[in-house]
């Protein structure tokens, strides 16, 4: 796998490829997808001992990541090819 420095340089060079993904690429660069769980909904779910409603944002984020998997797989393959060359 590519070293951390190579990966960071790759992310910076290809930052535009994250446009429209809802992922955030910061100055580190670190890549993340913000997920917000409403604390009031979470508290209500805890009282009812049913967290399905509170976990909806997490499930939606995981579904979103799954939809983007081919794009990330392509980028990962490019990194592996760069490392091999």
Buried (B, 14 or more C-beta within 10 A) or exposed (E): EBEEEEBBBBBEEEEEBBEEBEBEBEEEBEBEEEEEEEEEBBEBBEEEEEBEEBBEBEEEBEEBBEEBEEBBEEBBEBBEEEEEE
